[in-house]
Amino acid sequence: MERKRVITMSNEAPVKEQRVTKQRLAISAALDTLDDFVSTQELHRMLQDAGVPVSLATTYRILASMADEQLVDTLRNGEGEAVYRRCSATAHHHHLLCRSCGKTVEIEAPAVEKWAAAIAKENGFTAVQHTVEIYGLCPECTAA
């Protein structure tokens, strides 16, 4: 079986070569069907239910690789577990997350960006990165 290789580039890492395997393609396709964040175990269970032969360890490895390549967003859920989602936004952004149903809304927050830059500058920090996730109840869960 011929394996394709894809070269990915990042502002922070050197060029990296990644094998495109059936498992990687299946995980990528599954992520494309989801609107909300999903844990590795949930995604693995979905793949198993669909008859996709991929191990849990491979699922963890591929999701970590995709996160490193900035192909998916990663955050920690209420239990501290890493969850993943393919985001439509291509620029830096944040999320509103429903604590009840998991609904996620991508948001831009220029005020947060200015604040983070100012705080970093005041304290002499450079090459700063940040993550802001806002948890609450979505309108549907609030109404219920």
C-alpha positions in Angstrom: 0.0 0.0 0.0 1.4 3.4 -1.0 1.4 6.0 1.8 1.2 9.6 1.0 3.2 12.2 2.9 2.0 15.7 3.7 4.4 18.5 4.7 2.9 20.9 7.2 4.3 24.2 8.2 3.9 26.2 11.4 5.2 29.6 12.6 6.7 28.0 15.6 8.0 24.6 14.4 10.2 23.5 11.5 8.6 21.8 8.5 7.2 18.5 9.6 6.4 15.5 7.5 3.2 13.6 8.3 2.1 10.2 6.9 -1.5 10.2 5.5 -2.9 6.9 6.7 -6.4 5.4 6.5 -6.7 6.0 10.2 -5.7 9.6 9.9 -8.1 10.2 7.1 -10.9 8.4 9.0 -10.3 10.6 12.1 -10.2 13.7 10.0 -13.5 12.8 8.2 -15.2 12.0 11.6 -14.1 15.4 13.0 -15.6 17.1 9.9 -19.0 15.7 10.8 -19.0 17.1 14.4 -20.1 20.5 15.5 -19.0 20.3 19.1 -15.8 19.3 20.9 -15.3 15.5 21.4 -12.9 13.6 23.6 -10.5 11.0 22.2 -12.5 8.2 23.8 -15.8 9.5 22.4 -14.3 9.8 18.9 -12.7 6.4 19.2 -16.1 4.9 20.2 -17.7 6.6 17.2 -15.1 5.2 14.8 -15.5 1.7 16.3 -19.3 1.9 15.9 -18.8 2.9 12.3 -16.5 -0.1 11.7 -13.3 1.9 11.4 -10.4 -0.2 12.5 -8.3 2.2 14.6 -6.9 1.7 18.1 -7.4 4.0 21.0 -3.6 4.7 21.1 -3.6 5.6 17.5 -6.6 7.9 18.0 -4.7 9.7 20.8 -1.6 10.0 18.7 -3.3 11.3 15.6 -5.4 13.9 17.6 -2.3 15.1 19.4 -0.5 15.4 16.0 -3.4 17.3 14.5 -3.5 19.7 17.5 0.3 20.3 17.1 -0.3 21.1 13.4 -3.2 23.4 14.4 -5.7 21.4 12.4 -8.0 21.1 15.4 -8.6 23.2 18.5 -8.0 21.7 21.9 -9.3 22.6 25.3 -10.0 21.0 28.6 -13.6 20.1 29.5 -15.1 20.4 33.0 -13.4 17.2 34.1 -10.0 18.3 32.8 -10.1 15.9 29.8 -8.7 17.2 26.5 -11.4 17.6 23.9 -11.0 18.4 20.2 -12.9 20.1 17.4 -12.2 21.1 13.9 -12.8 24.9 13.9 -14.0 26.9 11.0 -12.1 30.0 12.1 -8.6 30.2 10.6 -7.4 33.1 12.9 -6.9 33.1 16.6 -10.2 32.9 18.4 -11.9 31.8 21.6 -15.0 29.8 22.5 -18.2 30.0 24.5 -19.1 26.6 25.7 -22.3 25.3 27.2 -21.6 23.4 30.4 -24.8 21.3 29.9 -25.1 20.3 26.3 -21.5 21.1 25.0 -22.7 23.6 22.4 -19.7 25.7 21.2 -19.7 29.2 19.7 -16.5 30.6 18.2 -15.8 34.2 19.1 -13.3 36.9 18.3 -12.4 39.0 21.3 -10.3 42.1 20.3 -10.5 43.5 23.9 -9.0 40.2 25.2 -6.2 40.4 22.7 -5.4 44.0 23.7 -5.6 43.2 27.4 -3.3 40.1 27.0 -0.7 42.1 25.0 -0.8 44.9 27.6 -0.4 42.6 30.6 2.5 40.7 28.9 4.2 44.0 28.0 3.8 45.4 31.5 5.5 42.3 32.9 8.3 42.1 30.2 6.9 38.9 28.6 7.4 38.2 24.9 6.2 35.5 22.5 3.0 35.3 24.5 0.2 32.9 23.8 -3.2 32.6 25.6 -6.4 30.7 25.6 -9.7 32.0 26.8 -12.7 29.7 27.1 -16.0 31.0 28.5 -18.3 28.4 30.1 -22.0 29.0 30.7 -25.4 27.8 29.7 -26.6 28.2 26.1 -30.1 29.8 25.5 -31.7 26.3 25.0 -30.3 24.9 28.2 -31.1 28.0 30.1 -34.8 27.8 28.9 -35.0 24.1 29.9 
